[in-house]
Structure formats: structure tokens, C-alpha cells
Amino acid sequence: MNFIETRGNDGNKPVSVSFSQALLNPMASFGGIYAPEEIPSLEESFLSEHLDQDYKSLARDILKIFQIDIPDDLLESALATYDGFDDPANPVPVVKIDDRLHVSELYHGPTRAFKDMALQPFGVVLSGLAQAHDEHYLIMAATSGDTGPAALDTFRNKPNIKVACLYPDGGTSDVQRLQMVTEDADNLKVIGIHGNFDDAQAALKRLLSSDVFRATLVEKHTQLSAANSVNFGRIIFQLIYH
């Protein structure tokens, strides 16, 4: 399946790319992203066949519908990250509240943030593709508390990936701050800024749009990528539990 730009083409980026290309280089023309050329639908038969399947089997079959160009062994390694959740067979338990209300619990991953559901497998895929292409990537992130710990955890010691994470000092919970500042992997950098999350996000956007910053990274044989929702590689793992 092809992935296309959402805001037209500026002549500097490809109009259509594969899933792996969209994952490695998610920023499209005019500040847009790469999204599927068409959204596949699930037939009623698919739903009935998967009612009693474990989560990894469901994920595997949904991803096949998107025809993503990820090697099977890499995809299996990514899905194996769910083995680190509280219940590997059911990382997203659906709990009955009453006869009319059921709740999906999305906090059973290693950092207790719902973003573990997507970022845990995403980190494996991104690092694996970077190694396969013999490329190095810098992930820039700004967080108000959830994304930071989850991104740092998934990319900890991952080959060919470095992460710089900005957070507002005093603007997260103590638990989230400690999750971030106690990370000691060589490929992770955590920076607390004086200001709020909007300030962190603004600083990040200035860096991402800076030609000088990108040129400096190129000199160091490094490219920019993203782990937030501009990257369909993360979104696709979120689609599964929705």
C-alpha cells in the first residue's frame, strides 16, 4: 500500500512512499504527514473470526491488511514487546463496569502510559529499519508527561537511534519526571526547560524547521525522525486497540 502526502507536494519530497519510508521520514510537504492512500475496511467475518484471538494475532492480521513492507521477523520482534506487559496474551484487558459499560485498560505497559501500546513495537520497527538501511536517526520529542517516559523506554539502547526529550521542569508529575531523568542509556538525552509544555513544543518546532539544524545533523550522518502522532508508524499500532 502506498502512503501519500496530506497537504500536496512542494517538489522537494516524494508524493507517494512505502510504509517503511513514511515511518523513517514522516514529515511531508507543507507540514503535512504521510497517510494511507486508502483506508481498508474490516468485514464482519474478520470481526467474528478474531473474537477469541490473542492480541498479537489480531495485531498481526490487521497490519497485513495495510500491506506494510516490514520483514516478518522484524514485525514479530515488534509484537513480542507485548510480552513485557502485565498479561502478554492480553495487554489491553477490557473490564466490565456494568451491563452497558466496558472499559479498555491501556496502562499495563512498562511505563504505565497508554502510549506504551504503540511506542513499544514502534521502537523495534524504527530501529530495525534504521539498521537495515545503515542509517542513524535522531528522535526529537516534547512531552507533558506521557510521551517522554514511553519514548525513552522503547528506544533505550536501541541501535542507530538517539532521542532528545524536552519537558517542562515542574510541569509533569514527580513519577513521570523521575522516569525520565533516571534514564542513563548513552543514546538518550533528557532536558528540563524553564517554561510550560507549549514552550517545549515551540522550541521543538523551531529545531525541526531549522535548515541549519538539519545541516548539522547531516554532517554527523544523522537524520531526523519523529515518534509522535505525525508518524503513521506510531498511529498504525494505535489503530489496533481502537
WOVEN-V795743 format. One line per field, one symbol per residue. phi: phi as a letter, one per 40 degrees, with the letter a starting at -180 (. if undefined). psi: psi as a letter, one per 30 degrees, with the letter a starting at -180 (. if undefined). burial: # if it has 9 or more other C-alpha atoms within 8 Angstrom, else .. Layout:
phi: ???
psi: ???
burial: ???
This chain:
phi: .cbbccbgbcgbbccbbcccccccbccccfgcbcbdcaccbbcdcccccbdbcccccccdccccccfccbddcccccccccccccdbdcacbcbbccacbabbccbbbccbgcccddccccdcccccccccccfbbbbccabbbiccddccccccdgccgbbbbbcaccgbbccccccdccccbcccbbbbcbcibccccccccccccccccccccccdcfbbcbabcccccccdcccdccc
psi: klklkfgakgfflkeklleeeeeeifjakhgalklkekjllkleeeeefgeglleeeeeeeeeeefhkhkkeeeeeeefffffglejefifikjkkeafgkkkkjgggaffgkffeeeeeeeeeeeeeeeeefhlkkkjkkkkgeeedeeeeeegjgkkgkkkkkkljkfglleeeeeeeffkgkfgkkkjkljaaeeeeeeeeeeefgjeeeeeeeefghklkakgagfjfeeeefeeef.
burial: #######.#.......#############..#####..........#.......##.###.##....#.....##.#########.###.##.........#..###########################...######################.#.##########.##...##.##......##.#..#.###.###..#...#....##..##...######..#########.#..
